[in-house]
């Protein structure tokens, strides 16, 4: 039977797979975003005392950026073994690493207790978080993409993407609740630890669900084909997934990296840097800023599957370009609305920004999955996504804060995001549409051998 004729799993099985990916990514993003919110709110005082408030925030965001630096390493390691051993095993490991590091942050002594060792330990744990998240994203979206049917791949694969706003919603919601019920002194003393320790409970739930799903059938079939080829030719040597990606899919990797620029930078400016800008420049209270992000994240969660479904109808590229163009056009109104200090305007600014971000983020899972053959798909998608994060999301809050400190105005920050949007428009503009590609048919010998040439055609099988 041709691999492309493999029947999709029954709806109940597919929903369980989607749920496993969604819950796992939600927990991992909760852990990752929790750090970002805490970096903006309290870490500058707890781990970098004695600095000017804005300088302390910059140092705090620097440790935040370190997590991104570890993501490409996680992408390489998890991608390699995920393409060799399977998606499920590596997803379980990533969840354990992320949850363990986050729980440990909740137990970490502050600068007042152990001095400079505190920020050092904080940075090490942030590196573990980044390493784990670098391997999480690719495996989660591939597990769904390779189980679901091609006609609705954009919709189903977008559900693990909702783990980002769900994690943001959960992290911001917990912090918002704690800042509302605790005094500033209590929150700064011990209250900030609660959401980090909560991660331990969430990880147990995520592991229970993630262990219950099956390995990707597309991966199992591709593995069987590879083993059959090795049996037929004892001298055959299988290339490392990374080598195969760089040989056959280097153009796709560059496109994926470019596509990530506006998506990644805009997201962290809208959700992390806003906590600094709104409280220091617009005179908005910390609670008000958190509530605005909370409401906007709920809308973000709801629109991502809608954008994913639309990409099944009109294609990945048109939807992605709507988001890239829209986010560039929205930046000046975004900051103007925040500058008014009104809660309604703050909600509008963040919500519209995240809706436009969703137009890029939703089709991204299917779009990147459809660029690579199965035995190099985990590596290719992860490398493209996570290497871009070093230049995009990692320094975004840091650059935005530095621009604010230097110029005292939002104009350079808006121009920074607009420049990223232009890069993404170019990358997606030169890409080929992928929505008609059959993930299994891409694994035939002819397809893999002609990987570079395939990116030049329309990609329709």
C-alpha positions in Angstrom: 0.0 0.0 0.0 1.3 3.5 -0.9 2.2 5.4 2.2 0.1 8.3 1.1 -3.1 6.1 1.4 -2.8 5.5 5.1 -6.2 6.2 6.6 -6.4 9.0 9.2 -7.1 7.8 12.7 -10.7 7.8 14.0 -11.9 11.2 15.4 -11.7 10.0 19.0 -8.0 8.9 18.6 -7.1 12.2 16.8 -8.8 14.2 19.5 -6.8 12.4 22.2 -3.6 13.1 20.3 -4.5 16.7 19.9 -5.4 16.9 23.6 -2.0 15.3 24.6 -0.1 17.8 22.4 -2.1 20.8 23.6 -1.9 20.0 27.3 1.8 19.3 27.0 2.6 22.5 25.1 0.3 24.5 27.4 2.3 23.4 30.5 5.6 24.0 28.8 4.6 27.5 27.6 3.1 28.2 31.0 6.6 27.5 32.5 8.4 29.6 29.9 6.0 32.6 30.0 5.8 32.5 33.8 9.5 33.3 33.8 9.0 36.2 31.3 6.3 37.8 33.4 8.2 37.3 36.6 11.3 38.8 35.0 9.3 41.9 34.1 7.6 42.2 37.6 9.8 40.9 40.4 13.1 39.3 39.3 14.8 42.6 38.9 14.4 43.3 42.7 14.9 39.7 43.9 18.0 38.8 41.9 19.4 42.1 40.8 19.0 44.5 43.7 20.8 47.8 43.9 20.4 48.6 40.3 18.4 51.4 38.7 14.9 49.9 38.2 15.2 50.0 34.4 18.7 48.6 34.5 17.5 45.8 36.8 14.7 45.0 34.4 17.3 44.9 31.6 19.4 42.4 33.6 16.3 40.4 34.4 15.3 40.3 30.7 18.9 39.2 29.9 18.5 36.0 31.9 15.1 35.7 30.1 16.9 35.9 26.7 19.4 33.2 27.8 16.5 30.6 27.6 16.2 31.4 23.9 19.9 30.8 23.4 19.4 27.2 24.6 16.5 26.6 22.3 18.5 25.9 19.1 20.6 23.3 21.1 17.4 21.7 22.2 16.2 21.8 18.6 19.3 20.0 17.4 19.4 17.3 20.1 15.6 16.6 20.2 15.3 16.9 16.4 18.1 14.3 15.9 16.7 11.8 18.3 13.1 12.6 17.4 13.8 11.7 13.8 15.7 8.6 14.8 13.6 7.3 17.8 10.2 8.9 17.4 8.3 11.9 18.5 6.6 10.5 21.6 9.7 9.6 23.7 11.3 13.0 23.2 8.1 14.9 24.1 7.9 13.1 27.4 11.5 14.0 28.1 11.0 17.7 27.2 8.0 17.9 29.6 10.0 16.4 32.5 13.0 18.8 31.9 10.8 21.9 31.6 8.7 21.1 34.6 11.6 20.2 36.8 13.5 23.4 36.0 10.4 25.5 36.7 9.7 23.8 40.0 13.3 24.4 41.0 13.0 28.1 40.3 10.2 28.2 42.8 12.6 26.9 45.5 15.5 29.1 44.5 17.1 31.4 47.2 17.2 35.0 46.2 20.2 37.4 46.1 19.5 38.5 49.7 20.1 34.9 50.8 23.0 33.6 48.8 24.3 36.7 46.9 25.5 36.4 43.3 25.0 32.6 43.3 21.2 33.4 43.0 21.2 34.9 39.5 23.8 32.3 38.4 21.5 29.4 39.4 18.5 31.3 37.9 20.4 31.5 34.6 21.2 27.8 34.7 17.6 26.8 35.2 16.5 29.2 32.5 19.0 27.4 30.1 17.3 24.1 31.0 13.9 25.6 30.2 15.1 26.8 26.9 16.7 23.5 26.0 13.4 21.7 26.8 11.2 24.1 24.9 13.6 23.9 21.9 12.6 20.2 21.5 9.0 20.5 22.6 7.5 22.6 19.8 8.6 20.5 16.8 7.5 17.2 18.4 4.1 18.4 19.5 3.1 19.9 16.1 4.5 16.9 14.2 2.7 14.4 16.3 -0.6 16.0 15.3 0.4 16.9 11.7 1.4 13.3 11.0 -1.7 11.8 12.6 -4.3 14.0 11.0 -5.8 14.0 7.5 -4.2 16.4 5.0 -7.5 18.2 4.2 -7.7 19.7 7.7 -4.1 19.6 8.7 -3.9 23.3 9.2 -6.8 23.2 11.7 -5.7 20.2 13.7 -2.0 21.3 13.8 -3.0 24.7 15.0 -4.3 23.3 18.3 -0.8 22.6 19.7 -0.1 26.3 18.8 -2.9 27.3 21.1 -0.7 26.0 23.9 1.2 29.3 23.7 -1.7 31.6 24.5 -3.2 29.0 26.9 0.2 28.9 28.8 0.3 32.7 28.7 -3.3 32.8 29.9 -2.6 30.4 32.7 0.7 32.1 33.8 -0.8 35.6 33.6 -4.0 34.5 35.3 -2.1 32.9 38.3 0.1 36.0 38.6 -2.8 38.4 38.3 -4.7 36.5 41.0 -1.8 36.5 43.3 -1.0 40.2 42.8 -4.7 41.0 43.5 -4.9 39.0 46.8 -1.4 39.6 48.1 0.3 42.8 49.2 3.3 43.9 47.2 5.5 42.9 50.1 4.0 39.4 50.4 4.1 38.8 46.7 7.8 39.9 46.5 8.7 37.8 49.6 7.1 34.5 48.9 4.0 34.8 46.7 5.9 34.8 43.4 7.1 31.2 44.2 3.6 29.7 44.1 3.1 29.6 40.3 6.5 28.1 39.8 5.8 25.3 42.3 2.4 24.7 40.7 4.2 23.5 37.6 5.1 20.2 39.4 1.4 19.3 39.6 0.7 20.3 36.0 3.6 18.2 34.7 2.2 15.1 36.4 -1.1 15.7 34.6 0.7 16.3 31.3 2.8 13.2 31.5 -0.2 11.0 32.3 -2.0 12.2 29.1 1.1 12.3 26.9 2.1 8.7 27.7 -1.3 7.5 26.6 -0.9 8.3 22.9 0.6 6.3 20.1 3.6 7.2 18.0 3.0 8.9 14.7 2.0 6.4 12.0 3.8 8.4 9.3 7.0 8.2 11.3 6.6 4.4 11.9 6.1 3.8 8.2 9.1 6.0 7.3 11.2 4.1 9.9 10.1 0.8 8.5 11.0 1.9 4.9 14.5 3.0 6.1 15.1 -0.3 7.9 14.0 -2.2 4.7 16.5 -0.2 2.6 19.3 -0.9 5.1 18.4 -4.6 5.0 18.5 -4.6 1.2 21.8 -2.8 1.2 24.0 -3.7 4.1 26.6 -1.0 3.2 24.0 1.8 3.2 24.8 4.5 5.7 21.9 6.6 6.9 22.8 10.3 7.0 22.3 12.2 10.2 18.9 14.2 10.1 20.8 17.5 10.5 23.1 16.7 7.5 20.1 15.6 5.4 18.2 18.8 6.3 21.1 21.1 5.4 21.7 19.2 2.1 18.1 18.9 0.9 16.2 21.5 2.8 18.5 24.5 3.5 16.2 26.8 1.6 13.2 25.7 3.6 15.2 26.3 6.9 16.0 29.8 5.8 12.3 30.5 4.9 11.1 29.1 8.2 13.6 31.4 10.0 12.5 34.4 8.1 8.8 33.6 8.7 9.5 33.5 12.4 10.9 37.0 12.7 7.8 39.1 12.8 5.8 36.4 14.6 8.3 35.9 17.4 9.4 39.5 17.9 5.9 40.9 17.9 4.6 38.3 20.4 7.2 39.1 23.0 6.9 42.9 22.6 3.1 42.6 22.9 3.0 40.2 25.9 6.3 40.7 27.8 7.6 44.1 27.1 4.1 45.7 27.5 4.4 44.9 31.3 7.4 47.3 31.3 6.1 49.9 28.9 2.6 50.2 30.3 3.8 50.5 33.9 6.7 52.9 33.4 5.7 55.1 30.4 1.9 55.0 30.4 1.4 55.1 34.2 -0.7 51.9 34.1 -0.7 49.7 37.2 0.8 46.3 37.2 -2.6 44.7 37.8 -4.2 46.5 34.9 -1.4 45.5 32.5 -1.7 41.8 33.5 -5.5 41.9 33.2 -5.2 43.3 29.6 -2.8 40.5 28.6 -5.1 38.0 30.3 -8.1 39.1 28.3 -6.2 39.3 25.0 -4.7 35.9 25.5 -8.1 34.4 25.8 -9.1 35.9 22.4 -5.8 34.8 21.0 -6.5 31.2 22.1 -9.9 31.3 20.3 -8.8 32.7 17.0 -5.8 30.4 16.4 -7.9 27.4 15.3 -10.0 29.7 13.1 -6.9 31.0 11.3 -5.6 27.4 11.0 -8.9 26.3 9.4 -8.7 29.2 7.0 -5.3 28.1 5.9 -6.8 24.8 4.9 -9.1 26.7 2.5 -6.9 29.5 1.1 -3.4 28.2 1.8 -0.7 28.8 4.4 1.0 31.7 2.7 -2.0 34.1 2.3 -3.0 33.7 6.0 0.6 34.1 7.1 1.0 37.3 5.0 -2.2 38.8 6.5 -0.6 38.5 9.9 2.8 39.8 8.9 1.5 42.9 7.1 -1.2 43.5 9.7 1.2 43.4 12.7 3.5 45.9 10.9 0.7 48.3 10.3 -0.6 47.9 13.9 2.5 48.9 15.8 2.0 52.7 15.8 -1.7 52.4 16.8 -0.7 49.8 19.4 1.6 52.2 21.3 -0.7 55.2 20.8 -3.6 53.3 22.5 -1.4 52.2 25.4 -0.2 55.8 25.9 -3.7 56.9 26.7 -3.6 54.8 29.9 -7.2 53.7 29.4 -8.0 50.1 30.3 -10.3 49.6 27.3 -7.6 51.0 24.9 -5.0 48.8 26.5 -7.2 45.7 25.9 -7.9 46.8 22.3 -4.2 47.3 21.6 -3.1 43.9 22.9 -6.0 42.0 21.5 -5.7 43.2 18.0 -2.0 42.6 18.1 -2.5 39.0 19.2 -5.2 38.4 16.7 -2.8 39.5 13.9 -0.1 37.4 15.5 -2.4 34.4 15.4 -2.6 34.7 11.6 1.1 33.9 11.5 1.2 31.5 14.4 -1.7 29.3 13.4 -0.6 28.1 10.0 3.0 27.9 11.1 2.7 24.3 12.4 1.4 22.8 9.2 3.4 25.1 7.0 6.7 24.1 8.6 5.8 20.4 8.8 4.9 20.3 5.1 8.4 21.6 4.2 10.4 18.5 5.3 10.4 14.7 4.7 9.5 12.5 7.8 13.0 11.3 8.8 14.3 14.9 8.9 11.0 16.7 9.7 11.6 17.0 13.5 15.1 18.4 12.9 14.1 20.7 10.0 11.0 22.2 11.6 12.7 22.6 15.0 15.9 24.1 13.6 14.0 26.6 11.4 11.8 27.6 14.3 14.3 27.7 17.2 17.3 29.1 15.5 15.2 32.1 14.5 14.1 32.6 18.1 17.7 33.5 19.1 17.6 36.5 16.8 13.9 37.2 17.2 12.1 36.5 20.5 15.2 36.2 22.7 16.4 39.8 22.4 13.0 41.4 21.7 12.1 42.5 25.2 15.7 43.4 25.9 16.0 45.5 22.7 12.6 47.1 23.3 13.6 48.0 26.9 17.0 49.4 25.8 15.3 51.5 23.1 12.9 52.9 25.6 15.7 53.7 28.0 17.7 55.4 25.3 15.0 57.3 23.5 12.2 57.5 26.1 9.7 57.0 23.2 7.9 54.1 21.5 8.7 55.1 17.9 12.0 53.2 17.6 10.3 50.1 19.1 7.5 50.3 16.6 10.1 50.6 13.7 11.9 47.6 15.2 8.8 45.4 14.8 8.0 46.8 11.4 11.5 45.9 10.2 10.8 42.3 11.4 7.5 42.3 9.5 9.3 43.2 6.3 11.7 40.3 6.7 8.8 37.9 7.2 6.9 39.2 4.3 9.9 38.6 2.0 10.5 35.1 3.4 6.9 34.0 3.1 6.6 35.8 -0.2 9.3 33.6 -1.8 8.0 30.4 -0.3 5.9 27.9 -2.2 2.4 26.9 -1.1 2.5 23.6 0.9 -1.1 22.8 1.9 -1.6 20.1 -0.8 1.5 18.2 0.1 1.1 14.6 1.4 3.5 14.1 4.3 3.9 10.4 3.7 4.4 10.7 -0.1 7.3 13.0 0.6 9.2 10.0 2.0 9.7 8.2 -1.3 13.3 7.9 -2.4 12.8 10.2 -5.3 11.3 12.9 -3.1 14.0 12.9 -0.6 16.8 12.9 -3.2 15.1 15.8 -5.0 14.5 17.7 -1.8 16.1 20.9 -3.0 14.4 20.7 -6.4 11.0 20.0 -4.8 11.0 23.4 -3.0 11.1 25.1 -6.4 7.9 23.6 -7.7 4.3 24.2 -6.6 4.5 21.4 -4.0 1.3 19.8 -5.1 1.2 15.9 -5.1 
